[in-house]
Amino acid sequence: MKKILISIVVMVAIGGAIAWSQRVDIILALAINKTQQKYADIAATRDIPWQSGPTAANSAEGDQPPNIILIVADDLGYNDISTFGGGLQGLETPSIDRLATEGAVFNQSYSGASTCAPSRAMMMTGRYPTRTGFEFTPTPPGMIKTVMAVTEGMDDGGPPSFYDEAMELSQPPYQRKGLPASEVTIAEILKEAGYYTAHIGKWHLGRENGMAPHQQGFEDSLLMQSGLYLPEDDPNVVNAKLSFDAIDQFLWAGMAYAASYNSGDKDPFKPGGYLTDYWTEESIKVIKANKQRPFFLYLAHWGPHTPLQATREDYDALSHIKPHRKRVYAGMIRAVDRSVGRILDTLEAEGIADNTVVVFTSDNGGAGYIGIPNVNSPFRGFKITMFEGGLRVPMFVKWPARIPAGTSVDAPVAHIDMMPTLAAAAGAPQPDGVAIDGVNLLTLATGDGVENWERETLFWQNGHYQVVRHGDWKLQVNDRPTDGLKKWLYDLASDPTEQNNLAASRPDKLDELSALLAEHQANSRGPLYPAVLQTAVLVDKTKAEKYVEGDEYVYTPN
């Protein structure tokens, strides 16, 4: 009997050890099973009943307010496009380059935040998160817990991250973590001004309680219900999985190929093709159906965000790009560039290009977790950091009727300027009783009143990670979970790539910018919900590279 008991104990111990060693596979398998259950009854592709405008214009062309199209890429690196002389190892982006050449290029343009959702909220409202409370990026159920478990299993030797599961469980569900319904969006402003408003693609600002796009001013919304570009086994897709990135592993396990229309999380159906191309096709339908009345189209692409999936056609066209994941990523950017070109061509063909404002930007800088260096070159840092690489984004505005081709603007601008700029283009008033932090950029783009430009200061805030740019000086502060306050002070005029930290040698500038941060923070309403995660992010290395003692990193809350 004693030998039997010993054998049982040994077997249990061995089984436990195997289960522990395979816990990552078990956790991901559970996530896959949950996803399959959630989308078990996903419907077939359906036609979207976009609204149609009149068959003839109600006013003379010169009297009609401009159409407005806002195109936002996701995680597009500053160096991913050829406009700035970059491009991924021979990848050209001729359509994005064309848009830039035919309009205004803002040479110092910034995202609203170093992650997607707060940046998008600022584009919609023109308000800092210190006013809206929307400081963090909502994550799907189980994502943080799964990512933390997978990261622990990898044990890459880097600085630890910290997760408070109890705090997360006490917060609202994912669908209700969003931009408060009380906030006024640019869609609401333009709808009130007589525009037809349509949203296509990503939203990430809530799906319930008045937060969904079709509840925040968009009359029609074709929503990215989940984030696969095509089913993983589709014959037309080429996938690149990232074994070194826990987020990527969760996305493959937790995402499906699904869209929805004006319904939040209800009634999902299969998209009609590779997401980037499908959303472009639907955008063209919106343009053609509403060309005789003012319309606002928000085309929020998912590309080139992970999971890395390119069409086989795009992949095959880039055989000179190595390694495999970089080639897939480049194929995704090629699809985004094709989308921009098709939109511009449609406007020309329909005869409405001159009176249409087209804006192109990205929600934040390129991500280090894809394992591709130099996506934000020449700048330091990646998405999730607030070094220039995490914040610098393209911002191009084309409006042939008002903006001369080849316009170049050097003044620092940011996503908070999007809402007041688009409202001004439409001749629509800003909302009464609402403090707007952004400013109208048309004075810079058209040259009218550029001599009166006065704005000197921009702010970024993600919990305890806070940044101010005043003139050409930039200060970052962060106090967790390290002891004491870490400070990075740079003179961007002489050091745009942030190589020389002057926090110790320029106490005068440090005090000046610290006072500005303190004043900004003193008026903050605080976040809508507290951060549950503190993530250590390397500044100068991608996720594919090993951490070495002495490598610089920053802790970002979410």
Backbone torsions as a table, in degrees:
resi	resn	phi	psi	omega
1	MET	NA	-41.6	-179.6
2	LYS	-61.2	-40.2	179.3
3	LYS	-65.3	-37.1	179.0
4	ILE	-63.6	-44.6	179.8
5	LEU	-62.3	-42.9	178.7
6	ILE	-61.1	-42.5	-179.9
7	SER	-62.0	-41.1	179.6
8	ILE	-63.5	-44.5	179.5
9	VAL	-60.4	-44.7	180.0
10	VAL	-62.1	-43.0	-179.6
11	MET	-63.9	-41.9	178.5
12	VAL	-63.5	-42.7	179.9
13	ALA	-63.2	-43.7	179.1
14	ILE	-63.8	-44.4	178.9
15	GLY	-61.1	-40.5	178.5
16	GLY	-64.7	-40.2	179.1
17	ALA	-64.3	-40.7	178.4
18	ILE	-64.6	-44.9	179.8
19	ALA	-60.8	-40.1	180.0
20	TRP	-66.0	-41.9	-179.6
21	SER	-68.2	-25.0	-178.6
22	GLN	-105.4	15.4	-173.9
23	ARG	-61.6	-33.1	178.9
24	VAL	-63.3	-45.7	178.6
25	ASP	-62.0	-38.6	-179.8
26	ILE	-66.0	-45.8	-179.3
27	ILE	-61.7	-44.4	-179.8
28	LEU	-68.0	-35.9	177.7
29	ALA	-63.5	-40.0	177.1
30	LEU	-63.3	-40.2	178.5
31	ALA	-63.9	-41.5	177.9
32	ILE	-62.0	-44.7	-179.8
33	ASN	-61.5	-41.6	179.3
34	LYS	-64.4	-40.8	178.0
35	THR	-63.6	-44.3	-179.5
36	GLN	-62.5	-37.5	177.9
37	GLN	-67.8	-41.5	-177.4
38	LYS	-64.4	-38.3	-175.5
39	TYR	-109.1	26.6	-178.6
40	ALA	-64.3	-32.4	-175.7
41	ASP	-109.4	29.8	-179.1
42	ILE	-62.5	135.0	-174.5
43	ALA	-80.9	167.8	177.2
44	ALA	-72.3	164.6	176.6
45	THR	-55.4	141.1	-179.1
46	ARG	-131.3	159.0	173.9
47	ASP	-75.3	138.9	179.6
48	ILE	-93.0	124.8	-177.4
49	PRO	-82.0	65.3	179.2
50	TRP	-59.8	143.4	175.7
51	GLN	-69.4	152.8	179.5
52	SER	-120.0	142.0	178.0
53	GLY	-88.2	-171.2	179.2
54	PRO	-66.9	161.1	179.8
55	THR	-82.7	-12.7	176.7
56	ALA	-137.7	149.8	-178.9
57	ALA	-65.6	144.9	179.5
58	ASN	-83.3	-10.0	-178.3
59	SER	-148.5	166.7	176.2
60	ALA	-62.2	150.7	-175.2
61	GLU	-54.8	-39.8	-178.1
62	GLY	-70.5	-18.7	-178.1
63	ASP	-94.6	-13.1	-175.5
64	GLN	-83.7	132.7	176.7
65	PRO	-57.4	153.7	-176.8
66	PRO	-71.0	147.4	166.5
67	ASN	-69.1	154.8	-178.4
68	ILE	-134.1	127.2	176.5
69	ILE	-125.3	121.1	177.4
70	LEU	-109.4	114.4	-179.8
71	ILE	-108.9	121.4	-177.7
72	VAL	-122.0	120.5	171.9
73	ALA	-84.5	165.0	-177.2
74	ASP	-118.5	118.7	178.4
75	ASP	64.8	26.9	177.7
76	LEU	-75.4	123.5	-179.8
77	GLY	-74.0	151.7	179.7
78	TYR	-58.7	-32.0	-177.0
79	ASN	-97.9	7.7	-178.2
80	ASP	-79.7	-17.7	-178.3
81	ILE	-111.4	156.7	-175.6
82	SER	-85.0	-2.8	-178.3
83	THR	-57.8	-40.1	-177.2
84	PHE	-95.2	16.6	-179.8
85	GLY	87.1	5.8	-178.6
86	GLY	-99.2	-120.9	-174.4
87	GLY	93.3	143.4	-176.4
88	LEU	-74.9	100.7	169.6
89	GLN	40.6	63.7	176.9
90	GLY	91.9	0.1	176.9
91	LEU	-80.2	123.7	175.1
92	GLU	-102.3	145.6	176.7
93	THR	-122.7	72.8	-171.7
94	PRO	-63.9	-32.2	-177.5
95	SER	-74.8	-40.7	175.3
96	ILE	-65.9	-40.1	175.8
97	ASP	-59.9	-40.9	179.2
98	ARG	-62.1	-45.4	178.1
99	LEU	-58.5	-44.3	179.6
100	ALA	-63.8	-43.2	-178.0
101	THR	-65.6	-34.6	-175.0
102	GLU	-86.7	-0.3	-179.4
103	GLY	-140.4	-141.1	-179.1
104	ALA	-106.5	135.2	174.8
105	VAL	-108.0	124.1	176.0
106	PHE	-94.5	109.8	-170.1
107	ASN	-75.6	-17.5	176.5
108	GLN	-129.5	69.6	-177.9
109	SER	-104.4	140.1	-173.4
110	TYR	-124.7	147.5	169.9
111	SER	-72.7	165.6	177.7
112	GLY	-75.3	-25.3	-178.4
113	ALA	-155.5	173.7	179.7
114	SER	-90.3	0.1	171.8
115	THR	-131.3	169.1	-162.6
116	CYS	-71.9	-53.3	-168.0
117	ALA	-62.3	-48.6	177.9
118	PRO	-60.5	-34.3	178.5
119	SER	-63.5	-44.4	179.7
120	ARG	-65.9	-36.6	176.9
121	ALA	-62.7	-38.1	179.6
122	MET	-69.6	-35.3	175.6
123	MET	-63.5	-39.9	-177.6
124	MET	-72.4	-33.1	-170.8
125	THR	-112.4	-23.2	-173.5
126	GLY	72.0	19.9	-174.2
127	ARG	-125.2	142.2	176.4
128	TYR	-68.2	154.5	175.8
129	PRO	-64.6	-19.1	174.8
130	THR	-65.4	-19.7	175.9
131	ARG	-95.0	-42.4	-175.8
132	THR	-85.9	-22.8	-175.3
133	GLY	82.7	-3.8	-175.9
134	PHE	-89.6	84.4	-173.3
135	GLU	-101.7	-23.7	-171.5
136	PHE	-117.3	159.3	-179.9
137	THR	-91.6	116.8	179.7
138	PRO	-61.8	142.0	179.3
139	THR	-118.4	145.2	-179.5
140	PRO	-61.1	160.0	-179.3
141	PRO	-55.1	131.2	175.6
142	GLY	82.0	-5.1	-173.9
143	MET	-66.1	-52.0	-175.3
144	ILE	-63.3	-43.0	-179.7
145	LYS	-61.7	-43.6	179.4
146	THR	-65.6	-45.7	-179.7
147	VAL	-61.3	-41.3	178.8
148	MET	-63.6	-40.8	-179.9
149	ALA	-66.7	-42.4	179.3
150	VAL	-65.8	-41.5	178.7
151	THR	-61.2	-42.0	178.4
152	GLU	-61.7	-38.3	179.3
153	GLY	-67.5	-28.6	179.3
154	MET	-74.7	-40.1	178.8
155	ASP	49.4	65.0	-175.6
156	ASP	-82.0	1.4	176.2
157	GLY	82.4	0.8	-179.5
158	GLY	-80.2	177.5	178.5
159	PRO	-59.7	144.7	-177.0
160	PRO	-73.3	154.2	169.5
161	SER	-105.8	162.0	-173.9
162	PHE	-130.0	132.4	-174.4
163	TYR	-131.2	131.6	178.6
164	ASP	-110.4	91.8	-175.6
165	GLU	-65.1	-38.7	-179.0
166	ALA	-62.0	-39.6	179.3
167	MET	-66.2	-38.9	179.0
168	GLU	-64.3	-40.7	-179.0
169	LEU	-65.6	-21.9	-179.0
170	SER	-86.5	-4.1	-175.3
171	GLN	-95.7	167.8	178.2
172	PRO	-61.6	156.9	177.3
173	PRO	-67.2	164.7	-176.2
174	TYR	-51.5	-43.4	-175.6
175	GLN	-64.2	-21.0	-177.2
176	ARG	-108.7	8.0	172.8
177	LYS	-94.9	96.7	-175.7
178	GLY	-160.3	-171.4	177.5
179	LEU	-70.2	123.5	-177.7
180	PRO	-53.2	140.6	-178.7
181	ALA	-61.6	-20.4	179.5
182	SER	-72.9	-18.3	178.3
183	GLU	-71.3	143.0	-179.0
184	VAL	-95.9	121.3	-178.3
185	THR	-95.2	163.5	176.2
186	ILE	-62.3	-30.6	177.2
187	ALA	-64.3	-41.5	178.2
188	GLU	-65.2	-40.3	179.7
189	ILE	-63.6	-46.2	-177.7
190	LEU	-72.2	-35.8	176.2
191	LYS	-61.4	-43.1	177.9
192	GLU	-63.2	-29.0	-179.7
193	ALA	-85.4	5.6	175.6
194	GLY	99.8	8.7	179.5
195	TYR	-84.2	146.5	163.8
196	TYR	-82.8	133.6	-173.2
197	THR	-122.5	129.6	-178.9
198	ALA	-136.1	139.6	177.3
199	HIS	-118.9	137.1	177.3
200	ILE	-137.0	123.7	173.1
201	GLY	112.6	-138.3	-176.1
202	LYS	-74.6	151.0	176.0
203	TRP	-129.1	-69.0	172.8
204	HIS	65.3	26.6	178.9
205	LEU	-124.1	27.8	179.3
206	GLY	103.9	153.1	-177.0
207	ARG	-130.2	-4.2	-178.9
208	GLU	-136.2	174.8	176.0
209	ASN	55.4	41.4	176.7
210	GLY	80.6	8.0	-175.5
211	MET	-96.7	-14.9	-177.1
212	ALA	-66.9	155.9	-176.6
213	PRO	-57.8	-39.6	-179.5
214	HIS	-73.9	-3.0	173.6
215	GLN	-107.7	-4.4	-177.6
216	GLN	-116.2	32.0	172.2
217	GLY	109.2	-12.0	179.4
218	PHE	-90.9	123.0	-178.7
219	GLU	-69.9	-31.3	175.9
220	ASP	-133.7	140.6	-179.5
221	SER	-141.9	116.7	171.4
222	LEU	-98.6	102.6	-167.2
223	LEU	-96.6	140.6	168.5
224	MET	-71.1	100.0	-178.9
225	GLN	-71.1	-38.3	175.7
226	SER	-152.6	169.6	-158.6
227	GLY	-109.9	21.2	170.6
228	LEU	-79.7	136.4	179.0
229	TYR	-74.1	-34.3	173.3
230	LEU	-150.7	158.6	173.0
231	PRO	-54.9	143.8	-173.9
232	GLU	-55.9	-32.2	-176.8
233	ASP	-99.8	13.8	178.8
234	ASP	-64.5	135.4	-178.2
235	PRO	-65.7	-16.0	-178.2
236	ASN	-96.4	7.6	-176.1
237	VAL	-116.4	147.1	171.8
238	VAL	-120.6	122.4	-175.0
239	ASN	-103.6	153.6	172.7
240	ALA	-137.9	106.2	179.1
241	LYS	-91.0	146.1	-173.3
242	LEU	-111.2	98.5	-175.5
243	SER	-66.3	-19.7	-176.8
244	PHE	-91.2	-1.5	-174.7
245	ASP	-121.2	118.4	-179.0
246	ALA	-67.8	-34.7	179.0
247	ILE	-61.5	-43.9	-179.9
248	ASP	-61.0	-41.9	-179.7
249	GLN	-63.5	-37.2	177.0
250	PHE	-67.0	-42.1	-177.6
251	LEU	-60.9	-43.2	178.9
252	TRP	-63.9	-35.8	-178.6
253	ALA	-80.3	-33.5	-169.3
254	GLY	-103.8	-1.6	-176.9
255	MET	-112.1	156.9	179.4
256	ALA	-130.6	176.7	179.0
257	TYR	-99.9	94.2	-170.0
258	ALA	-154.2	146.7	174.7
259	ALA	-132.4	168.3	172.2
260	SER	-146.8	162.6	-177.1
261	TYR	-130.2	115.8	176.5
262	ASN	49.0	36.4	-173.6
263	SER	-142.1	14.4	-179.7
264	GLY	59.1	-124.3	-179.2
265	ASP	-91.9	5.6	-175.6
266	LYS	-92.0	152.7	171.3
267	ASP	53.8	55.0	177.5
268	PRO	-69.2	151.8	177.8
269	PHE	-144.6	165.0	-178.3
270	LYS	-75.7	133.9	173.7
271	PRO	-62.9	166.5	-176.4
272	GLY	-97.4	42.5	178.8
273	GLY	136.9	-173.2	176.7
274	TYR	-55.4	128.8	-167.2
275	LEU	-50.5	-48.6	-176.9
276	THR	-59.6	-43.4	-179.8
277	ASP	-72.9	-38.9	179.6
278	TYR	-61.6	-47.3	179.7
279	TRP	-65.1	-32.3	176.9
280	THR	-67.1	-43.8	177.1
281	GLU	-57.5	-44.4	-179.4
282	GLU	-68.8	-33.3	176.8
283	SER	-63.5	-41.3	178.9
284	ILE	-63.5	-37.7	176.3
285	LYS	-62.2	-41.6	178.9
286	VAL	-62.1	-45.3	-178.6
287	ILE	-61.4	-49.1	-177.0
288	LYS	-65.2	-37.0	-177.2
289	ALA	-75.8	-17.2	-173.4
290	ASN	-127.6	21.3	-174.6
291	LYS	-69.2	-15.3	-178.2
292	GLN	-96.7	9.9	174.7
293	ARG	-145.2	157.9	178.7
294	PRO	-63.6	134.0	177.4
295	PHE	-134.0	153.7	173.2
296	PHE	-121.4	117.9	178.9
297	LEU	-114.6	120.3	175.2
298	TYR	-103.8	102.4	179.7
299	LEU	-99.7	100.9	-173.3
300	ALA	-103.8	90.4	-177.7
301	HIS	-67.3	152.6	173.2
302	TRP	-90.2	-29.3	-179.0
303	GLY	-71.0	145.7	1.7
304	PRO	-99.3	36.2	178.7
305	HIS	-60.0	149.3	172.7
306	THR	-63.9	154.2	7.8
307	PRO	-73.2	143.0	-176.3
308	LEU	-75.3	110.4	179.9
309	GLN	-142.6	120.4	176.6
310	ALA	-115.2	157.1	170.7
311	THR	-70.3	151.6	179.9
312	ARG	-62.2	-34.1	178.5
313	GLU	-62.1	-46.1	179.4
314	ASP	-67.3	-39.4	179.5
315	TYR	-63.2	-45.3	-177.9
316	ASP	-66.1	-27.9	-178.6
317	ALA	-75.4	-8.0	-173.6
318	LEU	-123.1	42.4	-175.1
319	SER	-64.0	-18.1	-178.9
320	HIS	-80.5	-7.8	-176.0
321	ILE	-96.0	128.3	179.3
322	LYS	-130.2	155.2	-6.0
323	PRO	-78.7	-168.3	-173.2
324	HIS	-57.1	-48.7	-175.7
325	ARG	-64.3	-34.1	178.4
326	LYS	-68.3	-36.4	178.2
327	ARG	-67.0	-41.9	177.0
328	VAL	-63.6	-45.8	178.8
329	TYR	-59.3	-44.1	178.4
330	ALA	-62.8	-37.1	176.5
331	GLY	-62.2	-36.2	178.0
332	MET	-66.7	-39.6	177.4
333	ILE	-67.8	-37.1	176.7
334	ARG	-58.8	-38.6	178.8
335	ALA	-67.4	-40.0	177.2
336	VAL	-63.8	-42.0	178.5
337	ASP	-63.3	-40.8	177.4
338	ARG	-60.9	-38.9	178.8
339	SER	-60.5	-47.2	178.9
340	VAL	-58.9	-44.1	179.9
341	GLY	-62.3	-41.6	-179.2
342	ARG	-67.5	-36.8	176.8
343	ILE	-63.8	-47.1	-179.7
344	LEU	-63.1	-41.2	179.9
345	ASP	-64.7	-38.5	179.5
346	THR	-65.1	-42.0	178.1
347	LEU	-60.7	-41.5	178.1
348	GLU	-64.2	-47.2	-176.8
349	ALA	-64.2	-32.3	-179.5
350	GLU	-87.6	-2.3	176.3
351	GLY	75.2	23.7	-176.6
352	ILE	-122.1	12.6	-175.9
353	ALA	-63.8	-41.4	-175.0
354	ASP	-62.0	-34.0	-176.4
355	ASN	-107.1	34.0	176.7
356	THR	-125.9	127.4	174.0
357	VAL	-86.9	122.8	177.1
358	VAL	-119.2	122.9	179.0
359	VAL	-116.1	135.5	175.1
360	PHE	-126.0	133.0	176.9
361	THR	-156.0	-179.0	173.2
362	SER	-126.1	153.0	-175.2
363	ASP	-72.0	-25.0	176.7
364	ASN	-167.4	-176.4	-179.7
365	GLY	-73.8	173.7	-179.9
366	GLY	-66.9	151.5	-173.5
367	ALA	-90.6	138.0	175.0
368	GLY	-75.4	-19.9	-175.2
369	TYR	-76.8	-1.7	173.2
370	ILE	-85.1	-10.3	175.1
371	GLY	75.7	26.0	179.9
372	ILE	-118.8	110.7	-180.0
373	PRO	-66.6	160.6	169.4
374	ASN	70.5	12.1	178.7
375	VAL	-65.2	-24.1	179.7
376	ASN	-111.9	13.3	-179.0
377	SER	-55.2	139.8	11.6
378	PRO	-91.2	8.2	-171.7
379	PHE	-85.6	153.4	175.6
380	ARG	-80.5	151.9	170.5
381	GLY	91.2	164.6	-178.9
382	PHE	-131.9	175.4	169.4
383	LYS	-44.9	144.5	-179.4
384	ILE	86.0	-18.2	169.2
385	THR	-101.4	160.6	177.8
386	MET	-109.3	22.5	163.1
387	PHE	-68.7	166.2	-172.8
388	GLU	-55.9	-33.8	179.8
389	GLY	-63.7	-27.9	178.7
390	GLY	-83.8	-19.0	-173.9
391	LEU	-113.4	-28.7	-177.4
392	ARG	-70.3	130.7	-180.0
393	VAL	-140.1	155.7	171.8
394	PRO	-68.1	144.8	168.7
395	MET	-143.7	109.6	-178.7
396	PHE	-121.5	136.4	-179.9
397	VAL	-129.1	120.9	177.9
398	LYS	-113.7	128.7	174.6
399	TRP	-154.6	86.0	-172.5
400	PRO	-53.6	-31.5	-178.8
401	ALA	-68.0	-22.9	-174.4
402	ARG	-128.3	-31.4	-172.1
403	ILE	-107.4	118.9	179.1
404	PRO	-64.4	139.2	175.7
405	ALA	-60.7	145.1	178.3
406	GLY	80.9	12.7	179.0
407	THR	-69.8	136.6	179.6
408	SER	-126.8	127.6	-176.3
409	VAL	-120.7	127.0	-177.9
410	ASP	-98.9	-14.5	-177.8
411	ALA	-64.6	138.8	176.4
412	PRO	-64.8	130.9	179.3
413	VAL	-134.4	167.5	-176.0
414	ALA	-151.3	173.3	-177.4
415	HIS	-63.0	-23.8	177.4
416	ILE	-65.2	-16.0	179.7
417	ASP	-83.0	-9.8	-174.3
418	MET	-64.1	-50.8	-175.8
419	MET	-59.8	-53.8	-179.7
420	PRO	-63.6	-29.2	178.4
421	THR	-68.1	-47.4	-179.4
422	LEU	-68.4	-36.4	176.0
423	ALA	-62.7	-42.4	179.5
424	ALA	-64.9	-39.8	178.2
425	ALA	-60.4	-36.4	-179.5
426	ALA	-82.6	-8.9	-175.0
427	GLY	71.4	25.0	-178.0
428	ALA	-96.8	141.1	179.6
429	PRO	-74.4	152.0	172.8
430	GLN	-75.0	155.2	-174.5
431	PRO	-64.0	140.8	179.0
432	ASP	-68.3	139.9	173.5
433	GLY	71.6	14.4	-179.3
434	VAL	-118.2	123.4	178.5
435	ALA	-75.8	121.8	179.7
436	ILE	-107.1	126.1	-177.9
437	ASP	-87.4	-27.2	-179.3
438	GLY	-78.2	168.6	179.5
439	VAL	-130.7	158.4	-179.4
440	ASN	-72.1	120.4	-177.8
441	LEU	-87.9	-5.0	-178.0
442	LEU	-62.9	-29.1	177.9
443	THR	-61.6	-33.8	178.1
444	LEU	-79.5	-41.2	-175.1
445	ALA	-71.6	-35.3	-178.6
446	THR	-92.6	-18.0	-177.1
447	GLY	87.4	-4.4	179.8
448	ASP	-81.1	112.1	177.8
449	GLY	80.6	15.8	-178.6
450	VAL	-62.5	-28.0	180.0
451	GLU	-67.8	-14.8	-179.7
452	ASN	-97.0	6.5	-179.5
453	TRP	-65.1	125.0	-173.5
454	GLU	-124.0	-16.4	-173.4
455	ARG	-62.4	123.7	-177.8
456	GLU	-112.9	-16.6	-166.3
457	THR	-126.3	135.7	174.3
458	LEU	-128.9	146.0	-178.4
459	PHE	-124.3	150.6	170.1
460	TRP	-136.2	142.0	179.7
461	GLN	-149.4	128.6	173.8
462	ASN	-134.6	85.5	-175.4
463	GLY	62.5	-126.6	-177.8
464	HIS	-79.2	-7.0	178.3
465	TYR	-93.5	108.1	-170.6
466	GLN	-129.8	144.0	-174.1
467	VAL	-139.9	144.1	172.4
468	VAL	-136.5	138.8	167.8
469	ARG	-115.7	124.3	179.5
470	HIS	-128.8	113.9	-171.2
471	GLY	63.0	-127.2	178.2
472	ASP	-99.6	6.6	-178.6
473	TRP	-100.8	141.0	-178.0
474	LYS	-133.5	131.9	179.6
475	LEU	-123.3	130.5	170.6
476	GLN	-114.0	137.4	175.1
477	VAL	-131.0	145.5	-179.1
478	ASN	-157.4	132.0	-174.4
479	ASP	-124.6	14.8	-178.6
480	ARG	-139.3	152.6	-11.9
481	PRO	-87.8	19.7	179.0
482	THR	-73.3	162.0	176.6
483	ASP	-79.6	130.5	178.1
484	GLY	82.7	175.3	-175.9
485	LEU	-96.6	122.1	176.8
486	LYS	-91.7	136.2	-174.2
487	LYS	-133.1	137.9	174.1
488	TRP	-126.0	120.1	-179.4
489	LEU	-122.0	125.7	-177.1
490	TYR	-132.3	145.4	170.3
491	ASP	-97.2	98.8	-173.0
492	LEU	-68.4	-21.2	178.8
493	ALA	-64.1	-40.5	-179.4
494	SER	-104.1	-13.1	-174.5
495	ASP	-141.4	64.8	-175.5
496	PRO	-67.0	-17.2	179.7
497	THR	-98.3	10.2	170.4
498	GLU	55.8	57.3	179.2
499	GLN	-96.9	-27.0	-170.6
500	ASN	-117.5	99.2	-179.1
501	ASN	-74.6	116.7	-175.1
502	LEU	-101.9	16.2	-176.4
503	ALA	-59.5	-34.3	-178.7
504	ALA	-84.7	-30.7	-173.2
505	SER	-95.2	-13.1	179.3
506	ARG	-125.7	68.3	-179.0
507	PRO	-61.2	-26.4	179.0
508	ASP	-64.4	-47.2	178.7
509	LYS	-70.7	-35.5	177.8
510	LEU	-61.0	-44.8	179.5
511	ASP	-66.3	-40.4	-178.4
512	GLU	-63.2	-47.7	-177.7
513	LEU	-75.5	-30.6	176.1
514	SER	-63.5	-38.0	178.3
515	ALA	-65.4	-38.2	177.7
516	LEU	-64.8	-41.8	177.2
517	LEU	-62.9	-42.9	-179.4
518	ALA	-63.2	-40.8	179.0
519	GLU	-64.9	-41.8	178.9
520	HIS	-63.9	-43.3	-178.8
521	GLN	-69.1	-31.7	-178.1
522	ALA	-61.7	-25.9	-179.0
523	ASN	-99.1	9.5	-177.1
524	SER	-76.5	140.5	174.9
525	ARG	-79.6	-11.6	-175.9
526	GLY	87.1	160.7	-178.1
527	PRO	-69.5	152.2	178.4
528	LEU	-61.7	-33.2	177.5
529	TYR	-150.6	148.7	-174.5
530	PRO	-73.2	158.5	176.0
531	ALA	-69.9	143.2	178.4
532	VAL	-112.1	-4.4	-175.5
533	LEU	-137.2	138.6	170.4
534	GLN	-118.5	111.9	-174.7
535	THR	-106.6	130.1	175.3
536	ALA	-87.0	122.2	-177.4
537	VAL	-121.8	126.7	177.6
538	LEU	-70.3	139.9	-177.5
539	VAL	-82.2	-39.2	-169.9
540	ASP	-114.5	3.4	180.0
541	LYS	-128.6	148.5	174.9
542	THR	-80.6	172.2	180.0
543	LYS	-66.4	-21.6	-178.7
544	ALA	-78.7	-10.8	-177.6
545	GLU	-99.7	148.5	-177.2
546	LYS	-79.7	140.4	174.6
547	TYR	-72.2	136.1	175.5
548	VAL	-123.9	138.0	179.7
549	GLU	-50.1	127.6	-177.1
550	GLY	106.1	-16.6	176.1
551	ASP	-62.7	138.7	-178.3
552	GLU	-80.4	138.3	178.7
553	TYR	-145.7	165.3	179.6
554	VAL	-138.0	143.7	177.7
555	TYR	-92.9	126.7	-179.6
556	THR	-117.2	127.7	178.8
557	PRO	-85.4	153.2	172.5
558	ASN	-157.2	NA	NA
